């Protein structure tokens, strides 16, 4: 299943104001989650580095390769998510290394055997994967944490106003719909980190906006799912849509500008890493006089 689109019942300023319907799976036309042009660059980089190391590198080249691997291992979230404009620092992240628990997986304990396994009289147990709805719950929990941080960290001068956004006491941000694209079946044990970003620069007239969501698997260090959330600014007292309040516009514009800087900075880091790897390839296996270094195994008696 590649994607699902859901409209969900309202709850404390988070969802659509329509209490008669608890759950609707009727597809909604809307934008799909955004995705970087090359989402597998990290895997490609490691594969290319591995080939260089396997071929044989000089000591200074080994040191360079080790530095590249150390950087991507330490900063893989910033490189993967940050290069798309997601802010991964503590002031903006929604969920960080949240544990995936066994109960979040589907029960798919069917025993199946392939032809070869039948011949060997061996069974293969296919475990289930994290339930599709759980990804939406990750996104929802992360969105609330993301919004709360405007009150506690990013704009404490308007703490009270921000805190009302997830209640029904005044103006709130409600979820009109969510679309989720699943990238691979995540399984226990694992942990997830979830980040949100504004898709467009908010204006004073903005009364709806889109949030892109990226859900990362810590175990596999790759994107497990992408979501797009359609958010409405809603005044519960007047029962109608309203424009963003001025303090929200200013804070969201600051966030959007920071997203753009982060995207440029981390994209440049990736470009630099790729150029370093390419130079290692040219200096090792990808040159006219290249000769593979087999070490002691290649020596004759």
KAKAJO-V239091 format. One record per backbone hydrogen bond with DSSP energy under -0.5 kcal/mol. CO is the residue of the C=O (numbers start at 0). NH is the residue of the N-H. E is the energy in kcal/mol with one decimal. If there is no record, write none. Layout:
BEGIN
co: <CO | CO>
nh: <NH | NH>
e: <E | E>
END
This chain:
BEGIN
co: <1 | 3 | 5 | 6 | 7 | 10 | 13 | 15 | 15 | 17 | 19 | 21 | 23 | 36 | 37 | 39 | 40 | 41 | 42 | 43 | 44 | 45 | 46 | 47 | 48 | 49 | 50 | 51 | 54 | 57 | 57 | 58 | 59 | 60 | 61 | 62 | 63 | 64 | 65 | 66 | 67 | 68 | 69 | 70 | 74 | 75 | 76 | 76 | 77 | 78 | 80 | 80 | 81 | 85 | 88 | 88 | 94 | 97 | 98 | 99 | 100 | 101 | 103 | 105 | 107 | 109 | 109 | 111 | 113 | 114 | 115 | 116 | 116 | 117 | 123 | 123 | 124 | 128 | 130 | 130 | 131 | 131 | 132 | 133 | 134 | 135 | 136 | 137 | 138 | 139 | 140 | 141 | 142 | 143 | 144 | 146 | 146 | 147 | 147 | 148 | 148 | 149 | 154 | 155 | 157 | 158 | 159 | 161 | 162 | 163 | 164 | 169 | 171 | 171 | 173 | 173 | 174 | 176 | 177 | 178 | 179 | 179 | 180 | 183 | 185 | 189 | 190 | 191 | 192 | 193 | 193 | 194 | 195 | 196 | 202 | 205 | 206 | 208 | 209 | 210 | 211 | 212 | 213 | 213 | 214 | 214 | 215 | 215 | 216 | 216 | 221 | 223 | 223 | 224 | 225 | 226 | 227 | 228 | 228 | 229 | 229 | 230 | 231 | 231 | 232 | 233 | 233 | 234 | 234 | 239 | 244 | 244 | 245 | 246 | 247 | 248 | 249 | 250 | 251 | 252 | 253 | 254 | 255 | 256 | 257 | 258 | 259 | 260 | 261 | 262 | 263 | 264 | 265 | 266 | 267 | 268 | 269 | 270 | 271 | 272 | 273 | 274 | 275 | 276 | 277 | 278 | 279 | 280 | 280 | 284 | 286 | 291 | 293 | 294 | 295>
nh: <181 | 179 | 177 | 23 | 15 | 13 | 174 | 9 | 17 | 20 | 21 | 8 | 6 | 38 | 40 | 43 | 44 | 45 | 46 | 47 | 48 | 49 | 50 | 51 | 52 | 53 | 54 | 55 | 292 | 60 | 61 | 62 | 63 | 64 | 65 | 66 | 67 | 68 | 69 | 70 | 71 | 72 | 73 | 74 | 78 | 79 | 80 | 81 | 81 | 82 | 83 | 85 | 84 | 87 | 91 | 92 | 193 | 191 | 100 | 189 | 103 | 104 | 130 | 107 | 109 | 111 | 125 | 123 | 117 | 118 | 119 | 120 | 121 | 120 | 111 | 125 | 126 | 105 | 133 | 134 | 134 | 135 | 136 | 137 | 138 | 139 | 140 | 141 | 142 | 143 | 144 | 145 | 146 | 147 | 148 | 149 | 150 | 150 | 151 | 152 | 153 | 154 | 157 | 158 | 161 | 162 | 163 | 164 | 165 | 166 | 172 | 235 | 173 | 233 | 175 | 231 | 15 | 229 | 5 | 227 | 3 | 181 | 225 | 185 | 129 | 99 | 217 | 97 | 215 | 93 | 94 | 213 | 86 | 211 | 205 | 243 | 232 | 230 | 198 | 228 | 196 | 226 | 194 | 215 | 223 | 224 | 192 | 217 | 220 | 221 | 216 | 182 | 183 | 214 | 180 | 212 | 178 | 210 | 230 | 175 | 176 | 208 | 173 | 233 | 241 | 171 | 235 | 238 | 239 | 234 | 247 | 248 | 249 | 250 | 251 | 252 | 253 | 254 | 255 | 256 | 257 | 258 | 259 | 260 | 261 | 262 | 263 | 264 | 265 | 266 | 267 | 268 | 269 | 270 | 271 | 272 | 273 | 274 | 275 | 276 | 277 | 278 | 279 | 280 | 281 | 282 | 283 | 283 | 285 | 286 | 289 | 293 | 296 | 297 | 298>
e: <-1.9 | -2.5 | -2.0 | -2.0 | -1.0 | -1.1 | -4.2 | -0.6 | -2.2 | -1.2 | -0.6 | -1.6 | -2.0 | -0.5 | -0.7 | -2.4 | -2.8 | -2.1 | -2.3 | -2.6 | -2.5 | -2.5 | -1.8 | -1.8 | -2.6 | -2.7 | -2.2 | -1.8 | -2.7 | -0.5 | -2.7 | -2.0 | -1.7 | -2.7 | -2.5 | -1.9 | -2.1 | -2.4 | -2.2 | -2.1 | -2.3 | -2.1 | -2.1 | -2.5 | -2.4 | -3.0 | -2.7 | -1.0 | -0.6 | -1.0 | -1.5 | -2.0 | -1.7 | -0.6 | -1.7 | -2.3 | -2.0 | -2.7 | -0.5 | -0.6 | -1.8 | -1.9 | -3.2 | -1.1 | -1.5 | -0.6 | -1.3 | -1.5 | -2.4 | -1.8 | -1.6 | -0.6 | -2.9 | -0.7 | -1.7 | -0.6 | -0.8 | -2.9 | -1.1 | -0.8 | -0.8 | -0.8 | -1.5 | -2.5 | -2.2 | -2.5 | -2.8 | -2.5 | -2.3 | -2.0 | -2.0 | -2.6 | -2.4 | -2.6 | -1.5 | -1.3 | -0.7 | -0.8 | -2.0 | -2.3 | -2.7 | -2.4 | -1.9 | -1.6 | -2.6 | -2.5 | -1.1 | -1.7 | -0.7 | -1.8 | -1.3 | -2.5 | -0.6 | -3.0 | -0.7 | -2.7 | -0.8 | -2.7 | -2.5 | -2.1 | -1.6 | -0.5 | -2.4 | -0.8 | -3.4 | -2.9 | -3.1 | -2.7 | -3.1 | -1.8 | -1.7 | -2.2 | -0.6 | -2.5 | -1.3 | -2.6 | -2.9 | -3.0 | -2.1 | -2.9 | -1.8 | -2.0 | -2.0 | -0.6 | -3.0 | -1.4 | -1.5 | -0.6 | -1.5 | -1.0 | -2.8 | -2.6 | -1.2 | -2.6 | -3.4 | -2.6 | -2.1 | -2.4 | -0.7 | -3.1 | -1.0 | -2.2 | -2.7 | -0.7 | -2.1 | -3.2 | -0.7 | -1.5 | -1.4 | -3.0 | -0.9 | -2.2 | -2.2 | -1.8 | -2.9 | -2.4 | -2.0 | -2.2 | -2.7 | -2.3 | -2.0 | -2.4 | -2.1 | -1.9 | -2.6 | -2.6 | -2.0 | -2.8 | -2.6 | -1.9 | -2.0 | -1.6 | -2.2 | -2.4 | -2.3 | -2.5 | -2.7 | -1.9 | -2.0 | -2.3 | -2.4 | -2.1 | -2.0 | -2.2 | -2.2 | -1.9 | -0.8 | -0.8 | -2.7 | -1.1 | -1.8 | -0.8 | -1.0 | -1.2 | -1.2>
END
